[in-house]
Amino acid sequence: MGRVLRSLQDADGSLDSERVCVQLVQDCRHAEQHMTGLARQCEQLKQELDATGKQSALLARRHHEQENAVLAALDDNEQAHTLAQALAELENEQEALTARRIYDEKRLGYYRRRWQEAERHYHDLCRQLAMARATRCVRQTMAAIRQHPDVTLVNAKQALAHIRAREQQPQPDEPAPAGDQPRRHSADEVLARLRQQRDARP
């Protein structure tokens, strides 16, 4: 951070408002990209939790059916044991799915908190950028006042409005080279012109 601040300073140690604005614009873009990545992560986790919920509902129905089958076969020890083994495996699958759901819910909460922090950071950067732009406009206005002593603080607001309007105007394209070749002068022409000037003197 110290190196960043030093890179934004003028020779006298004050912050260069133009470079500060450029840096803050970059920071805002990075913060926005960070928010987008976190939002994408949250959305992915929500989709996974939705799929887990559907799978849990399916396992619950299978568990109910398997449990009824075991209850119906209790009089047959061998068959009941076989069905109970399948039910135990199903319950193990449910336990694993529940653990996965709890873990994904914790992850979702974590990424939501990070997104909220990133959002606050982004809005804070936007406020800093707005302040930096206002400072830049004020400095430009004061520079205009110093360059033109006839400009007073009464019309400084108008000068500021002009600066903002000028900033919003599209920058002109680089002028294209002229298509016509410049006219060439001859020695006779130069001599004739100079003789005419000499003769016109009193």
Steps between C-alpha positions, in 0.01 A plus 500: 500500500787736582655448158163564336453828687854614421441428132199733507687794653630810328854626550384709798354194672134581431276248331450542126121508464514379140707194586287437807189493278664257257608273786155507659332418169723194473426406862126531437525272198698241695253519790210455259669197344560358848131547585402328176721201582356470850144531369574223249632281781186563707277416206688176438467397865128578497458278196693221673286536811187486288623179338587361844150581624343315209727202557415502872129493421553204268701314764231574760237334281726201440571479873130497580435222249802298613406536865149374429649205312718410798203527734298270277782242489583487869355151531753377242838551663709446188292727278466759775879505545556549129248783485639654818849499350371695201320738735820555700691586182222740405519668840878532463443672168251733667750582775769582244258716306396684817864566588560630149195728524616643833847562359363669187270717711800616703691573181206694362482708817873564478487618138192711568685679779800551273271637228344743747846615609605534137186701426572739787859535379380567145258773610771651719733514199223660294456769766875560506500527121217756509692704759822476297321618187348790692846591634641488148226733376565743785872503427436561132265784590754660733769464234271678254444778753875543552561510125225756446501765776180652365316181598359538849357252745156625404522330162719210617191282498448584135865421426460165674194424289699582187779265606256217561328562167836500324594169666179341375558609142641228273866540429568591136686253284857566404499729194579327175788627286406751233442349160632793296871567469615844624557758229866529401661842462757585234802726533358735239180535700689579820720758325200666343323525836801646676562753223139607529536547876820705451347720236197563722715651776508881514 
